[in-house]
Amino acid sequence: MAIIGGGATGAGIAVDAAARGLQVVLLEQNDFGKGTSSRSTKLVHGGVRYLQQGNIPLVMEALKERGLLLQNAPHLVHNLEFVVPNYLWWEAPFYGIGLKMYDFLAGSHGFGPSKILSHDEVLKRIPMLEPEGLRGGVIYHDGQFDDSRLLINLLQTAEEQGAAVLNYARVIKLTKSSSGAVDGLVFRDEESDGEQAIAARCVINATGAFCDAVRRMDEAAAMPMIAPSQGVHLVLPREFLSGDSAIMVPHTPDGRVMFAVPWHDHVVVGTTDTPVAAATLEPRAQEREIDFILGTAGQYMARRPARSDILSVFAGIRPLVKAGSRASTAALSRDHTIQISASGLITTAGGKWTTYRKMAEDTVNRALERMTWPQRPCPTGDLPIHGCSLPVEEPGPLAHYGSDAGLINDLIRERPALGTPLHKSLPICGAQIVWAVRHEMARTLDDVLARRTRALFLNARAAMAMAPAVAELMAAELGRDENWRKKQIATFGEIAAGFLPE
Ligand SMILES: Cc1cc2nc3c(=O)[nH]c(=O)nc-3n(C[C@H](O)[C@H](O)[C@H](O)COP(=O)(O)OP(=O)(O)OC[C@H]3O[C@@H](n4cnc5c(N)ncnc54)[C@H](O)[C@@H]3O)c2cc1C
């Protein structure tokens, strides 16, 4: 089986198929997670908004997956309290009943009961909240995670199950047999520029918002199935949300859901939902999206965040599958779609990070059926994800590496200089860079600063300042020269500029 796309969807399918004993290769055109899968709101959730839309089966499925993720990757997924502040009289009963329903649907996978809070209890949990007009609130529980770290750990799990995973391998062509069935692909090695062919009895298109381009490699006239929509998040200093709880605003002035979530000792605020013409690898936030988030967040925080408070801005493209001709992308289904073309190309798109495992299970079931291969039971429901350790072994800045944290600490014991933080604003040290190159398939400065560590997402200026020291450590590990270092720093500078508001 050849899987095109190294995001949540492709990685999940690689784990599942390899664990069921298939021979698997996964190809990613850039770095793993360069697409949408590093740019989410970082929630492992049933989706309170889908409950509002009455989509009960979707919520139940996601709540079950939320529980399985906490069980299989406890080093990366955390139970988090969300406060829905109420400023209108009807909000407490309305959201209170809705969130009790959310608890009920989670069944044995519940994260904790929701409850109604008084004015003072809300302020105790979120001291920075605007007190003027506040009536009280409702508290509920959901999950939170680090998306690109989970992705890397999933790819490591896939490798441990026998899959081969390649980054910087862009698929440029699908090959077909004399009967017209897809029987392999050709990819370009983006580092050497060489091309290589791979034979595969089953090819899966897991390229998210890019999937229509791959579908056109199969059928030139394939009608687009994706309506790309951009979501933007701002990252602010932690003091804008000084308690341990997140804020969830179910209905912004223009009808969206807004989250303010503590993440790696910062606050992520978002998101928007703006239709865009096409998916790109480095989508940029529009000025009006930044203004909208600043304005809305300002209504819920005691100090209004200003542009100068923004540490980083990131945009991601939702791979929403088109549903008829509804005008607003906010109304489209987040459920996943599996499409099989006449020549046998299997495209899996839509869904969300939380449900990646179920998407993978459904896709591999369909592939086995289609190929008339023997059905084998899906083993991923209780398959631990690389790094899984309970209790979390080494609390502190390396806790999210789970069982790998001890090995990174060994590197520091061997070379104590690797334990020094590379910037005063972020607890990221040289050992993490060396680890990323040696064990996490990092090839470029962007891979390390954006997705192996989250420096670029947390604080773009700090990431730029760290770049020369990181390039030096990487060059030593990869055996690269001065020229490589200079080019990497320049390229990263261009990418990082897109993470800063103008
Ligand atoms: C703003 C935003 C917030 C979100 N928040 C959440 C959240 O909090 N919780 C949640 O559960 N979900 C969330 N989601 C949804 C979730 O992030 C996505 O559903 C998921 O990441 C999609 O993964 P994917 O693998 O399908 O796509 P991607 O991550 O985009 O992966 C597709 C990959 O295919 C690669 N590719 C494309 N063409 C080729 C080619 N020719 N050859 C090789 N590789 C190729 C791309 O480079 C890309 O890396 C959010 C989405 C957005 C946009």
The ligand as an SDF file (V2000), in Angstrom:
LIG
                    3D

 53 58  0  0  0  0  0  0  0  0999 V2000
   -7.6680   26.1440   11.7050 C   0  0  0  0  0  0  0  0  0  0  0  0
   -7.9420   24.7000   11.9740 C   0  0  0  0  0  0  0  0  0  0  0  0
   -8.1370   24.2700   13.2690 C   0  0  0  0  0  0  0  0  0  0  0  0
   -8.3790   22.9180   13.5310 C   0  0  0  0  0  0  0  0  0  0  0  0
   -8.4990   22.5090   14.8160 N   0  0  0  0  0  0  0  0  0  0  0  0
   -8.7320   21.2080   15.0870 C   0  0  0  0  0  0  0  0  0  0  0  0
   -8.7970   20.7780   16.4420 C   0  0  0  0  0  0  0  0  0  0  0  0
   -8.5940   21.5410   17.3810 O   0  0  0  0  0  0  0  0  0  0  0  0
   -9.0590   19.4720   16.6600 N   0  0  0  0  0  0  0  0  0  0  0  0
   -9.2670   18.5750   15.6530 C   0  0  0  0  0  0  0  0  0  0  0  0
   -9.5530   17.4100   15.9360 O   0  0  0  0  0  0  0  0  0  0  0  0
   -9.1600   18.9550   14.3460 N   0  0  0  0  0  0  0  0  0  0  0  0
   -8.8850   20.2480   14.0510 C   0  0  0  0  0  0  0  0  0  0  0  0
   -8.7550   20.6580   12.7510 N   0  0  0  0  0  0  0  0  0  0  0  0
   -8.8430   19.6640   11.6830 C   0  0  0  0  0  0  0  0  0  0  0  0
   -7.5330   18.8990   11.4700 C   0  0  0  0  0  0  0  0  0  0  0  0
   -6.4170   19.7230   11.7010 O   0  0  0  0  0  0  0  0  0  0  0  0
   -7.4910   18.3470   10.0570 C   0  0  0  0  0  0  0  0  0  0  0  0
   -8.6800   17.6300    9.8060 O   0  0  0  0  0  0  0  0  0  0  0  0
   -6.3160   17.4150    9.8270 C   0  0  0  0  0  0  0  0  0  0  0  0
   -5.1100   17.9910   10.2510 O   0  0  0  0  0  0  0  0  0  0  0  0
   -6.2180   17.0730    8.3400 C   0  0  0  0  0  0  0  0  0  0  0  0
   -5.1390   16.1910    8.1580 O   0  0  0  0  0  0  0  0  0  0  0  0
   -4.7900   15.6450    6.7260 P   0  0  0  0  0  0  0  0  0  0  0  0
   -3.7190   14.6340    6.9080 O   0  0  0  0  0  0  0  0  0  0  0  0
   -6.0260   15.1910    6.0260 O   0  0  0  0  0  0  0  0  0  0  0  0
   -4.2540   16.9150    5.9120 O   0  0  0  0  0  0  0  0  0  0  0  0
   -2.8220   17.6070    6.0000 P   0  0  0  0  0  0  0  0  0  0  0  0
   -2.3300   17.7220    7.3660 O   0  0  0  0  0  0  0  0  0  0  0  0
   -2.8970   18.8770    5.2060 O   0  0  0  0  0  0  0  0  0  0  0  0
   -1.8650   16.5780    5.2690 O   0  0  0  0  0  0  0  0  0  0  0  0
   -1.8510   16.3880    3.8810 C   0  0  0  0  0  0  0  0  0  0  0  0
   -0.4090   16.2770    3.4450 C   0  0  0  0  0  0  0  0  0  0  0  0
   -0.3480   15.8660    2.0880 O   0  0  0  0  0  0  0  0  0  0  0  0
    0.8290   16.4070    1.5450 C   0  0  0  0  0  0  0  0  0  0  0  0
    0.7820   16.3410    0.0830 N   0  0  0  0  0  0  0  0  0  0  0  0
   -0.0030   17.0790   -0.7390 C   0  0  0  0  0  0  0  0  0  0  0  0
    0.2520   16.7610   -2.0270 N   0  0  0  0  0  0  0  0  0  0  0  0
    1.2240   15.8030   -2.0120 C   0  0  0  0  0  0  0  0  0  0  0  0
    1.9150   15.0890   -3.0310 C   0  0  0  0  0  0  0  0  0  0  0  0
    1.6760   15.2940   -4.3310 N   0  0  0  0  0  0  0  0  0  0  0  0
    2.8630   14.1850   -2.6610 N   0  0  0  0  0  0  0  0  0  0  0  0
    3.1310   13.9470   -1.3520 C   0  0  0  0  0  0  0  0  0  0  0  0
    2.4990   14.6240   -0.3420 N   0  0  0  0  0  0  0  0  0  0  0  0
    1.5530   15.5300   -0.6730 C   0  0  0  0  0  0  0  0  0  0  0  0
    0.8410   17.8270    2.0950 C   0  0  0  0  0  0  0  0  0  0  0  0
    2.1280   18.4020    2.0420 O   0  0  0  0  0  0  0  0  0  0  0  0
    0.3300   17.6210    3.5100 C   0  0  0  0  0  0  0  0  0  0  0  0
    1.3670   17.5320    4.4780 O   0  0  0  0  0  0  0  0  0  0  0  0
   -8.4720   21.9940   12.4600 C   0  0  0  0  0  0  0  0  0  0  0  0
   -8.2690   22.4390   11.1480 C   0  0  0  0  0  0  0  0  0  0  0  0
   -7.9850   23.7740   10.9110 C   0  0  0  0  0  0  0  0  0  0  0  0
   -7.7490   24.2400    9.5220 C   0  0  0  0  0  0  0  0  0  0  0  0
  1  2  1  0
  2  3  1  0
  2 52  2  0
  3  4  2  0
  4  5  1  0
  4 50  1  0
  5  6  2  0
  6  7  1  0
  6 13  1  0
  7  8  2  0
  7  9  1  0
  9 10  1  0
 10 11  2  0
 10 12  1  0
 12 13  2  0
 13 14  1  0
 14 15  1  0
 14 50  1  0
 15 16  1  0
 16 17  1  0
 16 18  1  0
 18 19  1  0
 18 20  1  0
 20 21  1  0
 20 22  1  0
 22 23  1  0
 23 24  1  0
 24 25  2  0
 24 26  1  0
 24 27  1  0
 27 28  1  0
 28 29  2  0
 28 30  1  0
 28 31  1  0
 31 32  1  0
 32 33  1  0
 33 34  1  0
 33 48  1  0
 34 35  1  0
 35 36  1  0
 35 46  1  0
 36 37  1  0
 36 45  1  0
 37 38  2  0
 38 39  1  0
 39 40  1  0
 39 45  2  0
 40 41  1  0
 40 42  2  0
 42 43  1  0
 43 44  2  0
 44 45  1  0
 46 47  1  0
 46 48  1  0
 48 49  1  0
 50 51  2  0
 51 52  1  0
 52 53  1  0
M  END
$$$$
